[in-house]
């Protein structure tokens, strides 16, 4: 692995710019962070992500409720099958 790649990976991991390439990347990162339009768009995207995550939480809760209802219905079906089987046995006797 080249030294440039190692320096880049170190920059990604630590934020420490150690050569010309990572210093240039760092300057661009700073420019983007200071860009008000970017900040507004970033905040909008973060709000969208939070809304999406909230929707996922709601859907997950709905799925859990559905699973619980299915389990209740499955137990009721098993109970009714048992009653039917017992009824069939008593009729045969």
N, CA, C and O atoms as a CHARMM CRD file, in Angstrom:
* protein
*
  372
    1    1 UNK  N      0.85200  -1.16400   0.00000 PROA 1      0.00000
    2    1 UNK  CA     0.00000   0.00000   0.00000 PROA 1      0.00000
    3    1 UNK  C      0.90500   1.23800   0.00000 PROA 1      0.00000
    4    1 UNK  O      1.87100   1.31700   0.75900 PROA 1      0.00000
    5    2 UNK  N      0.57200   2.19700  -0.86500 PROA 2      0.00000
    6    2 UNK  CA     1.41200   3.38700  -0.98400 PROA 2      0.00000
    7    2 UNK  C      1.29200   4.27200   0.25700 PROA 2      0.00000
    8    2 UNK  O      0.32200   4.19000   1.01200 PROA 2      0.00000
    9    3 UNK  N      2.29100   5.10600   0.44200 PROA 3      0.00000
   10    3 UNK  CA     2.29200   6.02600   1.58300 PROA 3      0.00000
   11    3 UNK  C      1.12800   7.01500   1.47400 PROA 3      0.00000
   12    3 UNK  O      0.52900   7.38500   2.48300 PROA 3      0.00000
   13    4 UNK  N      0.80800   7.44700   0.23900 PROA 4      0.00000
   14    4 UNK  CA    -0.31600   8.36700   0.06200 PROA 4      0.00000
   15    4 UNK  C     -1.61700   7.74300   0.54000 PROA 4      0.00000
   16    4 UNK  O     -2.42100   8.40000   1.20100 PROA 4      0.00000
   17    5 UNK  N     -1.81900   6.48700   0.21000 PROA 5      0.00000
   18    5 UNK  CA    -3.03300   5.78900   0.64300 PROA 5      0.00000
   19    5 UNK  C     -3.03500   5.66700   2.16600 PROA 5      0.00000
   20    5 UNK  O     -4.06000   5.90000   2.80500 PROA 5      0.00000
   21    6 UNK  N     -1.90600   5.30700   2.74300 PROA 6      0.00000
   22    6 UNK  CA    -1.81100   5.20400   4.19800 PROA 6      0.00000
   23    6 UNK  C     -2.12300   6.54800   4.84900 PROA 6      0.00000
   24    6 UNK  O     -2.85200   6.60800   5.83900 PROA 6      0.00000
   25    7 UNK  N     -1.56900   7.62900   4.29200 PROA 7      0.00000
   26    7 UNK  CA    -1.82900   8.96200   4.83800 PROA 7      0.00000
   27    7 UNK  C     -3.30800   9.33000   4.72000 PROA 7      0.00000
   28    7 UNK  O     -3.89100   9.91300   5.63400 PROA 7      0.00000
   29    8 UNK  N     -3.90000   8.98000   3.58200 PROA 8      0.00000
   30    8 UNK  CA    -5.32300   9.26400   3.38900 PROA 8      0.00000
   31    8 UNK  C     -6.16900   8.49200   4.40000 PROA 8      0.00000
   32    8 UNK  O     -7.07200   9.05900   5.01500 PROA 8      0.00000
   33    9 UNK  N     -5.88500   7.21900   4.56900 PROA 9      0.00000
   34    9 UNK  CA    -6.64000   6.40300   5.52800 PROA 9      0.00000
   35    9 UNK  C     -6.46500   6.92800   6.94700 PROA 9      0.00000
   36    9 UNK  O     -7.40700   6.92400   7.73900 PROA 9      0.00000
   37   10 UNK  N     -5.25000   7.38100   7.26600 PROA 10     0.00000
   38   10 UNK  CA    -5.01500   7.97200   8.58400 PROA 10     0.00000
   39   10 UNK  C     -5.83100   9.25100   8.72800 PROA 10     0.00000
   40   10 UNK  O     -6.38000   9.51900   9.79700 PROA 10     0.00000
   41   11 UNK  N     -5.91500  10.04800   7.65100 PROA 11     0.00000
   42   11 UNK  CA    -6.70300  11.27500   7.69000 PROA 11     0.00000
   43   11 UNK  C     -8.18000  10.95200   7.92300 PROA 11     0.00000
   44   11 UNK  O     -8.83700  11.59500   8.74100 PROA 11     0.00000
   45   12 UNK  N     -8.68900   9.96900   7.21300 PROA 12     0.00000
   46   12 UNK  CA   -10.09500   9.57700   7.37000 PROA 12     0.00000
   47   12 UNK  C    -10.35900   9.13300   8.79800 PROA 12     0.00000
   48   12 UNK  O    -11.39000   9.47000   9.37900 PROA 12     0.00000
   49   13 UNK  N     -9.43500   8.38200   9.36000 PROA 13     0.00000
   50   13 UNK  CA    -9.61500   7.84100  10.71200 PROA 13     0.00000
   51   13 UNK  C     -9.44800   8.90700  11.79300 PROA 13     0.00000
   52   13 UNK  O    -10.21700   8.94700  12.75400 PROA 13     0.00000
   53   14 UNK  N     -8.44900   9.76600  11.63500 PROA 14     0.00000
   54   14 UNK  CA    -8.09900  10.69100  12.72600 PROA 14     0.00000
   55   14 UNK  C     -8.38300  12.15400  12.43000 PROA 14     0.00000
   56   14 UNK  O     -8.46900  12.96700  13.35000 PROA 14     0.00000
   57   15 UNK  N     -8.53000  12.50200  11.13900 PROA 15     0.00000
   58   15 UNK  CA    -8.69100  13.90100  10.77500 PROA 15     0.00000
   59   15 UNK  C     -7.37100  14.65000  10.71800 PROA 15     0.00000
   60   15 UNK  O     -7.35200  15.86600  10.53000 PROA 15     0.00000
   61   16 UNK  N     -6.26800  13.93000  10.88000 PROA 16     0.00000
   62   16 UNK  CA    -4.94600  14.55100  10.87400 PROA 16     0.00000
   63   16 UNK  C     -4.38000  14.57500   9.45600 PROA 16     0.00000
   64   16 UNK  O     -4.14500  13.53100   8.84700 PROA 16     0.00000
   65   17 UNK  N     -4.16700  15.79400   8.94000 PROA 17     0.00000
   66   17 UNK  CA    -3.59400  15.95900   7.60200 PROA 17     0.00000
   67   17 UNK  C     -2.07000  15.94700   7.71300 PROA 17     0.00000
   68   17 UNK  O     -1.48700  16.78800   8.39700 PROA 17     0.00000
   69   18 UNK  N     -1.42600  14.98900   7.03800 PROA 18     0.00000
   70   18 UNK  CA     0.02100  14.83000   7.20700 PROA 18     0.00000
   71   18 UNK  C      0.82100  15.05600   5.92900 PROA 18     0.00000
   72   18 UNK  O      2.05100  15.10300   5.97200 PROA 18     0.00000
   73   19 UNK  N      0.14200  15.19800   4.79300 PROA 19     0.00000
   74   19 UNK  CA     0.86300  15.46400   3.55000 PROA 19     0.00000
   75   19 UNK  C      0.05200  16.44000   2.70500 PROA 19     0.00000
   76   19 UNK  O     -1.02900  16.87300   3.10500 PROA 19     0.00000
   77   20 UNK  N      0.58300  16.78000   1.53500 PROA 20     0.00000
   78   20 UNK  CA    -0.07300  17.78100   0.68200 PROA 20     0.00000
   79   20 UNK  C     -1.49300  17.36000   0.31000 PROA 20     0.00000
   80   20 UNK  O     -2.41000  18.17900   0.36200 PROA 20     0.00000
   81   21 UNK  N     -1.68500  16.09600  -0.06600 PROA 21     0.00000
   82   21 UNK  CA    -3.00400  15.62100  -0.45800 PROA 21     0.00000
   83   21 UNK  C     -4.00200  15.72700   0.69000 PROA 21     0.00000
   84   21 UNK  O     -5.09900  16.25500   0.51100 PROA 21     0.00000
   85   22 UNK  N     -3.63400  15.23300   1.85800 PROA 22     0.00000
   86   22 UNK  CA    -4.58200  15.27400   2.97600 PROA 22     0.00000
   87   22 UNK  C     -4.80200  16.70200   3.46000 PROA 22     0.00000
   88   22 UNK  O     -5.87900  17.01000   3.96900 PROA 22     0.00000
   89   23 UNK  N     -3.81400  17.58200   3.31500 PROA 23     0.00000
   90   23 UNK  CA    -4.01300  18.99100   3.66900 PROA 23     0.00000
   91   23 UNK  C     -5.01500  19.63700   2.70500 PROA 23     0.00000
   92   23 UNK  O     -5.86400  20.42400   3.12400 PROA 23     0.00000
   93   24 UNK  N     -4.91300  19.30100   1.41900 PROA 24     0.00000
   94   24 UNK  CA    -5.87100  19.83900   0.44400 PROA 24     0.00000
   95   24 UNK  C     -7.27200  19.30600   0.71100 PROA 24     0.00000
   96   24 UNK  O     -8.25300  20.04800   0.65200 PROA 24     0.00000
   97   25 UNK  N     -7.35200  18.03200   1.00200 PROA 25     0.00000
   98   25 UNK  CA    -8.66000  17.44600   1.33200 PROA 25     0.00000
   99   25 UNK  C     -9.22300  18.12000   2.57100 PROA 25     0.00000
  100   25 UNK  O    -10.41000  18.44600   2.61700 PROA 25     0.00000
  101   26 UNK  N     -8.37900  18.33200   3.57900 PROA 26     0.00000
  102   26 UNK  CA    -8.82200  18.96300   4.82000 PROA 26     0.00000
  103   26 UNK  C     -9.33500  20.37900   4.55900 PROA 26     0.00000
  104   26 UNK  O    -10.34300  20.78600   5.13600 PROA 26     0.00000
  105   27 UNK  N     -8.65900  21.12400   3.70500 PROA 27     0.00000
  106   27 UNK  CA    -9.10200  22.48000   3.37000 PROA 27     0.00000
  107   27 UNK  C    -10.46900  22.45100   2.68800 PROA 27     0.00000
  108   27 UNK  O    -11.31700  23.30200   2.95800 PROA 27     0.00000
  109   28 UNK  N    -10.68300  21.48500   1.81400 PROA 28     0.00000
  110   28 UNK  CA   -11.98300  21.35700   1.15400 PROA 28     0.00000
  111   28 UNK  C    -13.07200  20.97500   2.15300 PROA 28     0.00000
  112   28 UNK  O    -14.19700  21.46900   2.07700 PROA 28     0.00000
  113   29 UNK  N    -12.73600  20.11100   3.07100 PROA 29     0.00000
  114   29 UNK  CA   -13.69900  19.73300   4.11000 PROA 29     0.00000
  115   29 UNK  C    -14.08300  20.96900   4.91300 PROA 29     0.00000
  116   29 UNK  O    -15.26300  21.18500   5.19100 PROA 29     0.00000
  117   30 UNK  N    -13.11000  21.77100   5.28200 PROA 30     0.00000
  118   30 UNK  CA   -13.37600  23.00100   6.04000 PROA 30     0.00000
  119   30 UNK  C    -14.23800  23.95100   5.21000 PROA 30     0.00000
  120   30 UNK  O    -15.17500  24.55200   5.73600 PROA 30     0.00000
  121   31 UNK  N    -13.93200  24.09100   3.92100 PROA 31     0.00000
  122   31 UNK  CA   -14.73300  24.95400   3.05000 PROA 31     0.00000
  123   31 UNK  C    -16.18200  24.48700   2.98000 PROA 31     0.00000
  124   31 UNK  O    -17.10800  25.29500   3.04500 PROA 31     0.00000
  125   32 UNK  N    -16.36700  23.19000   2.84700 PROA 32     0.00000
  126   32 UNK  CA   -17.72600  22.65100   2.78300 PROA 32     0.00000
  127   32 UNK  C    -18.44200  22.87700   4.10800 PROA 32     0.00000
  128   32 UNK  O    -19.61300  23.25300   4.11700 PROA 32     0.00000
  129   33 UNK  N    -17.76600  22.65600   5.21200 PROA 33     0.00000
  130   33 UNK  CA   -18.39000  22.85100   6.51900 PROA 33     0.00000
  131   33 UNK  C    -18.78700  24.30000   6.72800 PROA 33     0.00000
  132   33 UNK  O    -19.76800  24.58000   7.41700 PROA 33     0.00000
  133   34 UNK  N    -18.04600  25.21500   6.14600 PROA 34     0.00000
  134   34 UNK  CA   -18.34500  26.63400   6.29900 PROA 34     0.00000
  135   34 UNK  C    -19.36900  27.15000   5.28800 PROA 34     0.00000
  136   34 UNK  O    -19.82700  28.28700   5.40100 PROA 34     0.00000
  137   35 UNK  N    -19.71800  26.35900   4.34100 PROA 35     0.00000
  138   35 UNK  CA   -20.64400  26.76700   3.29700 PROA 35     0.00000
  139   35 UNK  C    -22.07600  26.74900   3.84600 PROA 35     0.00000
  140   35 UNK  O    -22.58700  25.69400   4.22300 PROA 35     0.00000
  141   36 UNK  N    -22.71800  27.91900   3.89000 PROA 36     0.00000
  142   36 UNK  CA   -24.05500  28.02200   4.47700 PROA 36     0.00000
  143   36 UNK  C    -25.09600  27.23300   3.70200 PROA 36     0.00000
  144   36 UNK  O    -25.99300  26.63600   4.29700 PROA 36     0.00000
  145   37 UNK  N    -24.98400  27.22500   2.38700 PROA 37     0.00000
  146   37 UNK  CA   -25.93700  26.45600   1.58700 PROA 37     0.00000
  147   37 UNK  C    -25.80000  24.98200   1.91300 PROA 37     0.00000
  148   37 UNK  O    -26.79300  24.27600   2.08500 PROA 37     0.00000
  149   38 UNK  N    -24.56900  24.52900   1.99700 PROA 38     0.00000
  150   38 UNK  CA   -24.34300  23.12900   2.34800 PROA 38     0.00000
  151   38 UNK  C    -24.91800  22.82900   3.72500 PROA 38     0.00000
  152   38 UNK  O    -25.54900  21.79100   3.92500 PROA 38     0.00000
  153   39 UNK  N    -24.69900  23.74300   4.68200 PROA 39     0.00000
  154   39 UNK  CA   -25.20900  23.52800   6.03300 PROA 39     0.00000
  155   39 UNK  C    -26.72000  23.39200   6.02600 PROA 39     0.00000
  156   39 UNK  O    -27.27300  22.51500   6.69000 PROA 39     0.00000
  157   40 UNK  N    -27.39900  24.27200   5.26600 PROA 40     0.00000
  158   40 UNK  CA   -28.86200  24.18800   5.20000 PROA 40     0.00000
  159   40 UNK  C    -29.29800  22.85600   4.60700 PROA 40     0.00000
  160   40 UNK  O    -30.19600  22.19800   5.13200 PROA 40     0.00000
  161   41 UNK  N    -28.66400  22.46500   3.52200 PROA 41     0.00000
  162   41 UNK  CA   -29.01200  21.20000   2.88300 PROA 41     0.00000
  163   41 UNK  C    -28.70000  20.01900   3.80600 PROA 41     0.00000
  164   41 UNK  O    -29.46800  19.06000   3.88400 PROA 41     0.00000
  165   42 UNK  N    -27.58200  20.10200   4.49200 PROA 42     0.00000
  166   42 UNK  CA   -27.20100  19.05700   5.43500 PROA 42     0.00000
  167   42 UNK  C    -28.25200  18.93200   6.54000 PROA 42     0.00000
  168   42 UNK  O    -28.66600  17.82500   6.88400 PROA 42     0.00000
  169   43 UNK  N    -28.67500  20.05500   7.08700 PROA 43     0.00000
  170   43 UNK  CA   -29.66900  20.02800   8.16000 PROA 43     0.00000
  171   43 UNK  C    -30.99500  19.46300   7.65400 PROA 43     0.00000
  172   43 UNK  O    -31.66800  18.71300   8.36200 PROA 43     0.00000
  173   44 UNK  N    -31.36400  19.82800   6.42500 PROA 44     0.00000
  174   44 UNK  CA   -32.59500  19.28200   5.84900 PROA 44     0.00000
  175   44 UNK  C    -32.48500  17.76800   5.69900 PROA 44     0.00000
  176   44 UNK  O    -33.41500  17.03100   6.02900 PROA 44     0.00000
  177   45 UNK  N    -31.34800  17.31900   5.20300 PROA 45     0.00000
  178   45 UNK  CA   -31.15900  15.87900   5.03500 PROA 45     0.00000
  179   45 UNK  C    -31.16200  15.16000   6.38100 PROA 45     0.00000
  180   45 UNK  O    -31.69900  14.05800   6.49600 PROA 45     0.00000
  181   46 UNK  N    -30.56900  15.77400   7.38900 PROA 46     0.00000
  182   46 UNK  CA   -30.57200  15.16100   8.72000 PROA 46     0.00000
  183   46 UNK  C    -32.00300  15.07400   9.24800 PROA 46     0.00000
  184   46 UNK  O    -32.38300  14.07000   9.85100 PROA 46     0.00000
  185   47 UNK  N    -32.79700  16.12400   9.02400 PROA 47     0.00000
  186   47 UNK  CA   -34.20300  16.08900   9.45100 PROA 47     0.00000
  187   47 UNK  C    -34.95300  14.99100   8.70100 PROA 47     0.00000
  188   47 UNK  O    -35.76200  14.27200   9.28800 PROA 47     0.00000
  189   48 UNK  N    -34.68300  14.86500   7.41000 PROA 48     0.00000
  190   48 UNK  CA   -35.31700  13.79900   6.62500 PROA 48     0.00000
  191   48 UNK  C    -34.93100  12.42100   7.16100 PROA 48     0.00000
  192   48 UNK  O    -35.77200  11.52800   7.25800 PROA 48     0.00000
  193   49 UNK  N    -33.66700  12.25900   7.50300 PROA 49     0.00000
  194   49 UNK  CA   -33.19800  10.98500   8.05000 PROA 49     0.00000
  195   49 UNK  C    -33.89000  10.69500   9.38600 PROA 49     0.00000
  196   49 UNK  O    -34.30700   9.56500   9.64000 PROA 49     0.00000
  197   50 UNK  N    -34.00800  11.70800  10.22700 PROA 50     0.00000
  198   50 UNK  CA   -34.67400  11.51200  11.51700 PROA 50     0.00000
  199   50 UNK  C    -36.14200  11.14500  11.31300 PROA 50     0.00000
  200   50 UNK  O    -36.66800  10.28200  12.01600 PROA 50     0.00000
  201   51 UNK  N    -36.80700  11.79500  10.35300 PROA 51     0.00000
  202   51 UNK  CA   -38.19900  11.44700  10.04300 PROA 51     0.00000
  203   51 UNK  C    -38.29800  10.00600   9.56300 PROA 51     0.00000
  204   51 UNK  O    -39.19400   9.26300   9.96300 PROA 51     0.00000
  205   52 UNK  N    -37.37000   9.62700   8.70500 PROA 52     0.00000
  206   52 UNK  CA   -37.34600   8.26400   8.18000 PROA 52     0.00000
  207   52 UNK  C    -37.14000   7.26000   9.31800 PROA 52     0.00000
  208   52 UNK  O    -37.82500   6.23800   9.37900 PROA 52     0.00000
  209   53 UNK  N    -36.19800   7.55200  10.21400 PROA 53     0.00000
  210   53 UNK  CA   -35.94200   6.65700  11.34200 PROA 53     0.00000
  211   53 UNK  C    -37.16700   6.55200  12.24300 PROA 53     0.00000
  212   53 UNK  O    -37.47200   5.47600  12.75700 PROA 53     0.00000
  213   54 UNK  N    -37.87000   7.66900  12.43500 PROA 54     0.00000
  214   54 UNK  CA   -39.09100   7.65500  13.24800 PROA 54     0.00000
  215   54 UNK  C    -40.15500   6.78200  12.57300 PROA 54     0.00000
  216   54 UNK  O    -40.84800   6.00900  13.23500 PROA 54     0.00000
  217   55 UNK  N    -40.27400   6.91800  11.25600 PROA 55     0.00000
  218   55 UNK  CA   -41.22900   6.09600  10.51700 PROA 55     0.00000
  219   55 UNK  C    -40.89000   4.61900  10.66100 PROA 55     0.00000
  220   55 UNK  O    -41.78100   3.78600  10.82100 PROA 55     0.00000
  221   56 UNK  N    -39.61200   4.29700  10.60400 PROA 56     0.00000
  222   56 UNK  CA   -39.18600   2.90500  10.77100 PROA 56     0.00000
  223   56 UNK  C    -39.57000   2.40000  12.16200 PROA 56     0.00000
  224   56 UNK  O    -40.05200   1.27600  12.30000 PROA 56     0.00000
  225   57 UNK  N    -39.36000   3.22400  13.19400 PROA 57     0.00000
  226   57 UNK  CA   -39.72700   2.82400  14.55300 PROA 57     0.00000
  227   57 UNK  C    -41.22700   2.54200  14.64400 PROA 57     0.00000
  228   57 UNK  O    -41.64100   1.56000  15.26000 PROA 57     0.00000
  229   58 UNK  N    -42.03200   3.39900  14.03600 PROA 58     0.00000
  230   58 UNK  CA   -43.48400   3.19800  14.04700 PROA 58     0.00000
  231   58 UNK  C    -43.84700   1.90700  13.33500 PROA 58     0.00000
  232   58 UNK  O    -44.64900   1.11800  13.83400 PROA 58     0.00000
  233   59 UNK  N    -43.25200   1.69500  12.16200 PROA 59     0.00000
  234   59 UNK  CA   -43.54400   0.47300  11.40000 PROA 59     0.00000
  235   59 UNK  C    -43.07800  -0.76900  12.15500 PROA 59     0.00000
  236   59 UNK  O    -43.76200  -1.79200  12.13600 PROA 59     0.00000
  237   60 UNK  N    -41.93300  -0.69300  12.81500 PROA 60     0.00000
  238   60 UNK  CA   -41.45900  -1.82400  13.61600 PROA 60     0.00000
  239   60 UNK  C    -42.44400  -2.14300  14.72900 PROA 60     0.00000
  240   60 UNK  O    -42.72200  -3.31200  14.99700 PROA 60     0.00000
  241   61 UNK  N    -42.97800  -1.10500  15.38400 PROA 61     0.00000
  242   61 UNK  CA   -43.96100  -1.31800  16.45000 PROA 61     0.00000
  243   61 UNK  C    -45.23200  -1.94600  15.88500 PROA 61     0.00000
  244   61 UNK  O    -45.82300  -2.83300  16.50000 PROA 61     0.00000
  245   62 UNK  N    -45.64800  -1.47600  14.70400 PROA 62     0.00000
  246   62 UNK  CA   -46.83100  -2.06300  14.06700 PROA 62     0.00000
  247   62 UNK  C    -46.59900  -3.53300  13.74000 PROA 62     0.00000
  248   62 UNK  O    -47.49200  -4.36200  13.91500 PROA 62     0.00000
  249   63 UNK  N    -45.41000  -3.85000  13.27000 PROA 63     0.00000
  250   63 UNK  CA   -45.08100  -5.24700  12.95200 PROA 63     0.00000
  251   63 UNK  C    -45.12300  -6.10200  14.21400 PROA 63     0.00000
  252   63 UNK  O    -45.64900  -7.21500  14.19300 PROA 63     0.00000
  253   64 UNK  N    -44.57200  -5.59100  15.31000 PROA 64     0.00000
  254   64 UNK  CA   -44.59600  -6.34200  16.57000 PROA 64     0.00000
  255   64 UNK  C    -46.03500  -6.55400  17.04300 PROA 64     0.00000
  256   64 UNK  O    -46.37600  -7.63400  17.52500 PROA 64     0.00000
  257   65 UNK  N    -46.87600  -5.53400  16.91000 PROA 65     0.00000
  258   65 UNK  CA   -48.28900  -5.67900  17.27900 PROA 65     0.00000
  259   65 UNK  C    -48.95900  -6.73600  16.40800 PROA 65     0.00000
  260   65 UNK  O    -49.72900  -7.56100  16.89900 PROA 65     0.00000
  261   66 UNK  N    -48.65900  -6.70300  15.11900 PROA 66     0.00000
  262   66 UNK  CA   -49.22400  -7.67500  14.19000 PROA 66     0.00000
  263   66 UNK  C    -48.77600  -9.09200  14.55500 PROA 66     0.00000
  264   66 UNK  O    -49.57800 -10.02500  14.54700 PROA 66     0.00000
  265   67 UNK  N    -47.49000  -9.24400  14.87400 PROA 67     0.00000
  266   67 UNK  CA   -46.97800 -10.56200  15.26600 PROA 67     0.00000
  267   67 UNK  C    -47.69400 -11.06900  16.51500 PROA 67     0.00000
  268   67 UNK  O    -48.03700 -12.24700  16.60600 PROA 67     0.00000
  269   68 UNK  N    -47.91500 -10.18200  17.46600 PROA 68     0.00000
  270   68 UNK  CA   -48.60700 -10.57900  18.69600 PROA 68     0.00000
  271   68 UNK  C    -50.03800 -11.00600  18.38000 PROA 68     0.00000
  272   68 UNK  O    -50.52300 -12.00000  18.92000 PROA 68     0.00000
  273   69 UNK  N    -50.70800 -10.26600  17.51500 PROA 69     0.00000
  274   69 UNK  CA   -52.07900 -10.61700  17.13800 PROA 69     0.00000
  275   69 UNK  C    -52.11900 -11.95400  16.40200 PROA 69     0.00000
  276   69 UNK  O    -53.01900 -12.76300  16.62700 PROA 69     0.00000
  277   70 UNK  N    -51.14800 -12.18300  15.52600 PROA 70     0.00000
  278   70 UNK  CA   -51.08000 -13.46000  14.81100 PROA 70     0.00000
  279   70 UNK  C    -50.86100 -14.60400  15.80100 PROA 70     0.00000
  280   70 UNK  O    -51.45100 -15.67500  15.65200 PROA 70     0.00000
  281   71 UNK  N    -50.03100 -14.38600  16.79400 PROA 71     0.00000
  282   71 UNK  CA   -49.78600 -15.42100  17.79700 PROA 71     0.00000
  283   71 UNK  C    -51.06500 -15.73200  18.56900 PROA 71     0.00000
  284   71 UNK  O    -51.36200 -16.89600  18.83600 PROA 71     0.00000
  285   72 UNK  N    -51.82000 -14.70100  18.92700 PROA 72     0.00000
  286   72 UNK  CA   -53.09900 -14.90300  19.63900 PROA 72     0.00000
  287   72 UNK  C    -54.04800 -15.69700  18.75100 PROA 72     0.00000
  288   72 UNK  O    -54.69400 -16.64200  19.20500 PROA 72     0.00000
  289   73 UNK  N    -54.12700 -15.31000  17.49300 PROA 73     0.00000
  290   73 UNK  CA   -55.02600 -16.01900  16.57300 PROA 73     0.00000
  291   73 UNK  C    -54.57600 -17.45600  16.36200 PROA 73     0.00000
  292   73 UNK  O    -55.41500 -18.35200  16.26500 PROA 73     0.00000
  293   74 UNK  N    -53.28100 -17.69400  16.29000 PROA 74     0.00000
  294   74 UNK  CA   -52.77000 -19.05300  16.11000 PROA 74     0.00000
  295   74 UNK  C    -53.13000 -19.92400  17.31500 PROA 74     0.00000
  296   74 UNK  O    -53.51200 -21.08500  17.16200 PROA 74     0.00000
  297   75 UNK  N    -53.00300 -19.34500  18.52200 PROA 75     0.00000
  298   75 UNK  CA   -53.39100 -20.10900  19.71600 PROA 75     0.00000
  299   75 UNK  C    -54.89400 -20.40700  19.70800 PROA 75     0.00000
  300   75 UNK  O    -55.31500 -21.49500  20.10100 PROA 75     0.00000
  301   76 UNK  N    -55.69600 -19.44400  19.26400 PROA 76     0.00000
  302   76 UNK  CA   -57.14600 -19.66000  19.20500 PROA 76     0.00000
  303   76 UNK  C    -57.49200 -20.73500  18.17500 PROA 76     0.00000
  304   76 UNK  O    -58.36500 -21.57000  18.41400 PROA 76     0.00000
  305   77 UNK  N    -56.81600 -20.71400  17.04500 PROA 77     0.00000
  306   77 UNK  CA   -57.04400 -21.75000  16.02700 PROA 77     0.00000
  307   77 UNK  C    -56.66500 -23.12100  16.57800 PROA 77     0.00000
  308   77 UNK  O    -57.39100 -24.09400  16.37400 PROA 77     0.00000
  309   78 UNK  N    -55.54500 -23.20300  17.26800 PROA 78     0.00000
  310   78 UNK  CA   -55.12000 -24.48500  17.85900 PROA 78     0.00000
  311   78 UNK  C    -56.14700 -24.95500  18.88300 PROA 78     0.00000
  312   78 UNK  O    -56.47500 -26.14000  18.94700 PROA 78     0.00000
  313   79 UNK  N    -56.65600 -24.01400  19.68800 PROA 79     0.00000
  314   79 UNK  CA   -57.66700 -24.37500  20.69600 PROA 79     0.00000
  315   79 UNK  C    -58.93600 -24.88600  20.02500 PROA 79     0.00000
  316   79 UNK  O    -59.51500 -25.88100  20.46000 PROA 79     0.00000
  317   80 UNK  N    -59.36500 -24.20800  18.97000 PROA 80     0.00000
  318   80 UNK  CA   -60.57800 -24.62700  18.26700 PROA 80     0.00000
  319   80 UNK  C    -60.37500 -25.97100  17.56700 PROA 80     0.00000
  320   80 UNK  O    -61.29000 -26.79300  17.52500 PROA 80     0.00000
  321   81 UNK  N    -59.18400 -26.19500  17.02100 PROA 81     0.00000
  322   81 UNK  CA   -58.90100 -27.50200  16.40600 PROA 81     0.00000
  323   81 UNK  C    -58.97000 -28.61000  17.44300 PROA 81     0.00000
  324   81 UNK  O    -59.49100 -29.69600  17.18800 PROA 81     0.00000
  325   82 UNK  N    -58.42900 -28.30700  18.62700 PROA 82     0.00000
  326   82 UNK  CA   -58.46900 -29.30100  19.70100 PROA 82     0.00000
  327   82 UNK  C    -59.91100 -29.60100  20.09900 PROA 82     0.00000
  328   82 UNK  O    -60.28300 -30.76000  20.28300 PROA 82     0.00000
  329   83 UNK  N    -60.71000 -28.56400  20.22700 PROA 83     0.00000
  330   83 UNK  CA   -62.12800 -28.77000  20.56300 PROA 83     0.00000
  331   83 UNK  C    -62.84200 -29.56300  19.48100 PROA 83     0.00000
  332   83 UNK  O    -63.65400 -30.44000  19.77700 PROA 83     0.00000
  333   84 UNK  N    -62.53900 -29.25300  18.23200 PROA 84     0.00000
  334   84 UNK  CA   -63.15300 -29.97000  17.12100 PROA 84     0.00000
  335   84 UNK  C    -62.73600 -31.43500  17.13200 PROA 84     0.00000
  336   84 UNK  O    -63.55900 -32.32300  16.91100 PROA 84     0.00000
  337   85 UNK  N    -61.46600 -31.68100  17.38800 PROA 85     0.00000
  338   85 UNK  CA   -60.97800 -33.06000  17.43500 PROA 85     0.00000
  339   85 UNK  C    -61.64300 -33.80500  18.58100 PROA 85     0.00000
  340   85 UNK  O    -62.04700 -34.95700  18.41900 PROA 85     0.00000
  341   86 UNK  N    -61.76200 -33.16400  19.73400 PROA 86     0.00000
  342   86 UNK  CA   -62.43000 -33.80300  20.88100 PROA 86     0.00000
  343   86 UNK  C    -63.90700 -34.06500  20.56900 PROA 86     0.00000
  344   86 UNK  O    -64.45900 -35.09400  20.96000 PROA 86     0.00000
  345   87 UNK  N    -64.52700 -33.14000  19.87300 PROA 87     0.00000
  346   87 UNK  CA   -65.92700 -33.29300  19.48900 PROA 87     0.00000
  347   87 UNK  C    -66.10700 -34.43700  18.51200 PROA 87     0.00000
  348   87 UNK  O    -67.04900 -35.22100  18.62800 PROA 87     0.00000
  349   88 UNK  N    -65.19600 -34.53300  17.54200 PROA 88     0.00000
  350   88 UNK  CA   -65.22900 -35.62800  16.57800 PROA 88     0.00000
  351   88 UNK  C    -65.04800 -36.95900  17.28500 PROA 88     0.00000
  352   88 UNK  O    -65.72600 -37.93200  16.95500 PROA 88     0.00000
  353   89 UNK  N    -64.14600 -37.01500  18.24900 PROA 89     0.00000
  354   89 UNK  CA   -63.90600 -38.25800  19.01400 PROA 89     0.00000
  355   89 UNK  C    -65.13600 -38.66500  19.79700 PROA 89     0.00000
  356   89 UNK  O    -65.47400 -39.84700  19.85200 PROA 89     0.00000
  357   90 UNK  N    -65.81700 -37.69100  20.41000 PROA 90     0.00000
  358   90 UNK  CA   -66.99800 -38.04600  21.20700 PROA 90     0.00000
  359   90 UNK  C    -68.15300 -38.46000  20.33600 PROA 90     0.00000
  360   90 UNK  O    -68.97100 -39.27400  20.76400 PROA 90     0.00000
  361   91 UNK  N    -68.25900 -37.93700  19.13100 PROA 91     0.00000
  362   91 UNK  CA   -69.31500 -38.32800  18.20800 PROA 91     0.00000
  363   91 UNK  C    -69.06900 -39.73600  17.72200 PROA 91     0.00000
  364   91 UNK  O    -70.01900 -40.50200  17.56200 PROA 91     0.00000
  365   92 UNK  N    -67.82500 -40.10000  17.48400 PROA 92     0.00000
  366   92 UNK  CA   -67.48900 -41.43000  17.00500 PROA 92     0.00000
  367   92 UNK  C    -67.74200 -42.48100  18.07200 PROA 92     0.00000
  368   92 UNK  O    -67.99800 -43.64300  17.75600 PROA 92     0.00000
  369   93 UNK  N    -67.67200 -42.08300  19.32000 PROA 93     0.00000
  370   93 UNK  CA   -67.84000 -43.05300  20.39200 PROA 93     0.00000
  371   93 UNK  C    -69.26000 -43.31600  20.56800 PROA 93     0.00000
  372   93 UNK  O    -69.63800 -44.11200  21.42700 PROA 93     0.00000
